[in-house]
Amino acid sequence: MSKSFTGPIVAAVVIALAFVLNPSPEKHRAKIKEVIAERSQLERVFGIGQLTSFASRYHSFGVGSYTTVNDKVTSLGAFGLVFVTD
């Protein structure tokens, strides 16, 4: 295989993996609950993570996704990973 085809093939594989591994709404919500519970025992007792994850809106753009609460980005996800913003 020539080197001129290697770059586009690798790019196509990475993009395909991004589509397949895009985190679901459930993964985002589970990660939000987990992070908030780790942050504070009081927030865990009052179920703040549960409420925040319930109120979150999932948005996907194919290769990645994010959730918002009150128009503020709450979590970002790509390649099967979810990161909660503060």
N, C-alpha and C positions, 0 to 999 in steps of 0.2 A: 504494500500500500504506500502510495507516495505521501510525502509530508504535507502536500497541499490539501489532502483530504482529512488528515488527522485532526486539525483544529476544528473544522466544522462538525466532525463526528463527535468529538469530545464535548463541544458546546451543545449539540443535540441531546447527548446522553445526560448532561447536567440539567438541561431544561426539562427533559422527560422525568428525571428523578425529582425535581422540584415540584412538578405537577402531582406526581404520585404520592410524595411525602408531605404535601401541604397539610398542616394540622387541622383537624376537624373542630367544630365549635365546642364539642365535648372536651377535647384536649385543652383548649384555651380556658374553659370554665374550671376544669379540674386544677390546672396550674394556678389560676387566680385564687381559688380557695386555699390551696396548699401554701402559697406564698404569704397570704394574709394571716393564716393560722400560725405560721412560723414567726411572723413579725411581732405578734402580740397575743398573749394568752387571753387578755380581756376581749379582743376582737374575735378570737375563736369562740369564747363563751357566748357572746352575743350574736354569733353567726354572721358577722360582717362580710366574711368571704363568700358565704352562701348568697347573701343579698346582692353583693357586687357582681358575682358571676351570673346571677339570675337577671340582673338589669343590663348586662352587657349585650351589645349588638355585634354580631359576627360579620366581618367583611372579608371577602376573598378576591384576590386578583390573579388567581390561577397558580402562580409559582410561590405565592406567599399569602399571608392572611393577617388580620388584626381584629381586635375587639375595641369597642368604644363604650364609655359610660358618660352620659351628658356631654357628648361631642369631644371627650378627652380620650386619647388612645390609652387603653389599659394594658393590652398585651400585643406582642408581635410574634409571628410564627413563620418558620420556613424550614424545609428539609426535616420535618418531624419534630423540631424543637420549638418551644414556646418560651418567650421571655416576658415577664411582667414588668411594666414600667412603673415608675413611682410618681 
